[in-house]
Amino acid sequence: MAARKRIIVTGATGLIGKALCRALIARDYEVVIFSRSAGAARERVPGAAEYVAWTPEEDGPWVGKLDGAWGVVSLAGASVAGKRWTEDYKRELRESRVLGTRGLVRAMTLAKERPLVFVSGSAVGYYGARDDTPLDESAPPGDDFLAHLVKDWEAEARQAEALGVRTVMIRSGVVLDRDGGALPRLKLPVQLFVGGPILPGTQWFPWIHLADEIGILLLALEDERARGPINASGPAPQTNRDFYKTLGTVMGRPIWAPVPGFALKIAVGEFADTLVTGQRVIPKKALELGYEFQYPTSESALRAVLAQ
């Protein structure tokens, strides 16, 4: 009997990480979870083969676990929307991604048998604030804080390519799920009849259903043609205004109270800049590789999510 393929996963306790681990276990991969709190990961993500304490800033027993692994998926990073962007939190956002990825690649250099594939999380924030121009994976990076963070994050991941490891960066949009991510916060005001688009409303909103996010991650792992950046966003992006109209239709609620950008800035600080601007992201590579979206429109995605 052939040995099961061993996959290392970081960020396994997050929204995407938990769903990915479930999918990998269902596909009979041997999942090894790296976590700063292995005990907490065991409770939150049952069914993995092993739970390993991970301190990417320094070498430790975890380093040897990469030796002979078939693949590595890195999804670790502090939540972009988790706190107000103070200078300390911006440092945490950066270090949790850049240093974590750097540590994994450093461990690959020490492995006698290196992983065949490295899939690193990334984000559509790479493109920065944009106009109506459709953005596929060849578009240049933006010039704001988040764009610089993602650019540096991807640069660390690309170091694995020099080691002969097939490397993929998944540039994720806003992942739609009933109980996690941004959607619970987006739908609550709508549910209370006070919801509306974030002004100006014409900014693009790159969304993706969680199932398709996992589908593209699996594609990146399993398809040897997948290399470099891949946009993980729905094939039919919408403006913020149109997304909220769809959300209102699905929820049976009127959409009439737009949120001024300046008010959002007062409430959440610099992070508001990412909400009043956007990107018209196109998942060109995923489509070229033959990925078929389970939820190709926001209406189909929202109906599926809210019916759960």
C-alpha positions in Angstrom: 0.0 0.0 0.0 1.4 3.4 -1.0 2.2 5.8 1.9 -0.3 8.6 2.4 0.9 12.0 1.3 1.8 14.1 4.3 0.7 17.8 4.2 1.9 20.4 6.7 -0.7 23.1 7.4 -0.2 26.4 9.3 -3.1 28.6 10.2 -5.3 25.6 10.6 -7.5 27.1 13.3 -8.7 29.9 11.0 -11.8 29.9 8.9 -10.0 28.8 5.7 -7.6 26.5 7.6 -10.2 24.5 9.3 -12.2 23.9 6.1 -9.0 23.0 4.2 -8.0 20.5 6.9 -11.4 18.8 6.7 -11.1 18.6 3.0 -7.6 17.1 3.1 -8.5 14.6 5.7 -11.6 13.6 3.6 -9.2 13.0 0.7 -7.0 10.7 2.9 -4.0 13.0 3.2 -1.9 12.7 6.3 -2.4 16.2 7.8 0.2 17.6 10.2 -0.9 20.8 11.8 1.7 23.4 12.9 0.4 25.8 15.5 1.8 28.1 18.2 -0.7 26.3 20.5 -0.8 22.6 19.5 -3.2 21.8 22.2 -5.7 24.4 21.1 -5.4 23.2 17.5 -6.1 19.6 18.6 -9.4 20.8 20.1 -10.5 23.1 17.3 -9.4 21.0 14.3 -9.9 17.3 15.1 -8.8 14.4 12.9 -5.2 15.5 12.0 -2.4 12.9 12.2 -0.2 15.1 14.3 -0.2 18.5 16.1 3.2 20.2 16.3 4.2 23.3 18.3 5.5 25.8 15.8 7.7 28.8 16.5 8.7 30.0 13.1 11.1 32.7 14.4 13.4 30.0 15.8 14.4 26.5 14.9 13.0 23.6 17.0 11.7 20.1 16.6 9.1 21.3 14.1 11.8 21.9 11.5 12.4 18.2 11.0 8.7 17.6 10.2 9.2 19.1 6.8 11.6 16.5 5.8 9.8 14.1 3.5 6.5 16.0 3.6 4.7 16.0 0.2 3.4 19.5 0.6 3.1 22.6 2.8 0.2 25.0 3.0 0.8 28.2 4.9 -2.3 30.1 6.0 -1.0 31.7 9.2 -1.3 35.4 9.9 -3.0 37.9 12.2 -6.4 39.0 11.1 -6.4 42.1 8.9 -9.7 43.1 10.3 -9.0 41.9 13.8 -8.0 45.2 15.4 -7.4 48.9 14.7 -4.3 49.3 12.7 -2.0 50.8 15.3 1.7 50.8 14.5 2.1 47.8 16.8 -0.7 45.9 15.1 0.7 46.7 11.7 4.0 45.2 12.8 2.1 42.1 14.0 0.3 41.8 10.7 3.6 41.9 8.8 5.7 39.7 11.1 3.0 37.0 11.4 3.1 36.6 7.6 6.6 37.5 6.5 8.5 35.8 9.4 6.2 32.8 9.4 6.8 32.2 5.7 10.5 32.9 6.0 10.7 30.3 8.8 9.0 27.6 6.7 11.3 28.2 3.7 14.3 28.2 5.9 13.2 24.7 7.2 12.9 23.5 3.6 16.5 24.4 3.0 17.5 22.0 5.9 15.3 19.1 4.7 17.0 16.1 3.1 13.9 15.4 1.2 12.1 18.7 0.4 8.4 19.1 -0.1 7.2 19.0 -3.7 4.8 21.9 -3.4 4.4 25.0 -1.2 1.1 26.8 -1.2 1.3 30.2 0.5 -1.7 32.3 1.5 -1.8 35.8 0.0 -4.5 38.4 -0.7 -6.0 40.6 -3.4 -4.7 43.5 -1.3 -1.6 43.0 -3.4 -3.3 45.1 -6.1 -4.0 48.1 -3.8 -6.7 50.6 -4.5 -7.8 50.3 -8.1 -10.3 51.7 -10.6 -12.5 49.6 -12.9 -9.6 47.9 -14.7 -10.0 44.1 -14.5 -7.0 42.7 -12.6 -5.6 39.2 -13.4 -2.5 37.8 -11.9 -0.2 39.8 -14.2 -1.3 43.1 -12.8 1.3 45.1 -10.9 1.1 45.7 -7.1 -0.4 48.7 -5.4 1.4 51.2 -3.2 -0.5 51.2 0.2 0.4 49.4 3.4 -1.5 46.2 2.6 -0.1 46.0 -0.9 3.5 46.3 0.4 2.8 43.7 3.1 1.4 41.2 0.6 4.3 41.9 -1.9 6.8 41.2 0.8 4.9 38.1 2.0 4.9 36.7 -1.5 8.6 37.5 -1.9 9.4 35.3 1.1 7.3 32.4 -0.4 9.0 32.7 -3.8 12.3 31.8 -2.1 11.1 28.2 -2.1 11.2 28.2 -5.9 15.0 28.4 -5.8 15.0 25.2 -3.8 13.1 23.4 -6.6 9.8 23.5 -4.7 6.7 24.2 -6.9 5.3 27.4 -5.3 1.8 28.9 -5.5 0.5 32.1 -3.8 -3.3 32.2 -3.4 -4.5 35.8 -3.5 -7.8 35.5 -1.7 -10.7 37.9 -1.9 -13.4 38.3 0.8 -14.3 34.7 1.8 -18.1 34.2 2.3 -19.2 31.9 5.1 -22.1 32.0 7.5 -20.2 31.9 10.8 -16.8 33.3 10.1 -14.9 35.9 8.0 -16.5 39.2 7.0 -20.1 38.1 6.1 -21.5 38.0 9.7 -20.5 41.6 10.2 -21.8 42.6 6.7 -25.2 41.0 7.1 -26.0 42.1 10.7 -26.9 45.7 9.8 -28.9 44.5 6.8 -30.8 42.0 9.1 -31.6 45.0 11.4 -32.9 47.0 8.5 -30.1 49.6 8.8 -27.6 48.1 6.3 -26.3 49.6 3.1 -23.3 49.9 0.8 -20.1 51.5 1.9 -19.7 54.8 0.1 -18.9 55.6 -2.6 -20.4 52.2 -3.5 -18.7 52.1 -6.9 -15.6 50.4 -5.5 -15.2 46.7 -6.5 -15.8 43.9 -4.1 -13.9 40.7 -4.8 -15.8 37.9 -3.0 -15.5 34.1 -3.0 -17.5 31.3 -1.4 -15.6 29.3 1.1 -16.1 26.1 -0.9 -14.5 27.7 -3.9 -11.6 29.0 -1.8 -10.9 25.4 -0.7 -11.4 24.2 -4.3 -8.7 26.6 -5.5 -6.4 25.6 -2.7 -6.7 22.0 -3.6 -6.2 22.8 -7.2 -2.9 24.6 -6.3 -1.8 21.6 -4.3 -2.7 18.8 -6.7 -2.3 20.3 -10.2 1.4 20.5 -11.2 0.6 23.2 -13.7 -0.3 25.6 -10.9 2.6 28.0 -10.2 3.0 31.6 -9.0 0.1 33.8 -8.0 -3.5 32.6 -8.4 -6.5 34.8 -7.7 -9.1 33.2 -5.4 -12.1 35.3 -6.1 -15.5 34.8 -7.8 -15.6 35.0 -11.6 -18.3 37.7 -11.4 -17.0 40.5 -9.2 -19.4 43.3 -8.2 -19.3 46.8 -7.0 -19.9 47.2 -3.3 -23.3 48.8 -4.1 -24.4 45.8 -6.2 -23.1 43.3 -3.7 -25.2 44.8 -1.0 -28.3 44.9 -3.3 -27.8 41.1 -3.8 -27.3 40.6 -0.1 -30.6 42.5 0.6 -32.4 40.5 -2.0 -31.2 37.2 -0.6 -32.1 38.3 3.0 -35.4 39.9 2.0 -34.3 43.2 3.4 -34.2 46.7 1.9 -30.9 48.3 1.3 -31.2 52.0 1.9 -28.7 53.3 4.5 -25.2 53.7 2.9 -22.3 54.0 5.3 -20.1 57.1 4.7 -16.4 56.4 4.3 -15.4 59.0 6.8 -17.7 57.5 9.5 -16.0 54.1 8.9 -12.6 55.7 9.2 -13.6 57.1 12.6 -14.8 53.6 13.7 -12.1 51.4 12.5 -9.1 53.6 11.5 -6.8 53.0 8.6 -8.4 49.6 7.8 -11.3 51.6 6.5 -9.2 52.6 3.4 -9.4 49.0 2.2 -13.3 49.1 2.5 -13.8 52.3 0.6 -11.6 51.2 -2.2 -11.4 47.9 -4.0 -10.2 45.7 -6.9 -11.9 44.2 -9.9 -10.2 40.9 -9.5 -10.5 38.2 -12.2 -9.5 34.6 -11.4 -7.9 34.1 -14.8 -5.4 31.4 -13.9 -7.9 29.3 -12.0 -10.2 29.4 -15.0 -7.4 28.6 -17.4 -6.5 25.6 -15.3 -10.0 24.3 -15.6 -11.4 25.2 -12.2 -15.3 25.2 -12.2 -16.8 27.4 -9.6 -19.5 25.9 -7.5 -20.8 29.4 -6.8 -20.1 31.6 -9.8 -22.3 34.5 -8.7 -22.7 36.3 -5.4 -26.4 35.4 -5.4 -25.7 31.7 -5.6 -23.0 32.0 -3.0 -25.0 34.0 -0.6 -28.1 31.8 -0.9 -26.0 28.7 -0.2 -24.2 30.3 2.8 -27.4 31.8 4.4 -29.3 28.5 3.9 -26.8 26.6 6.0 
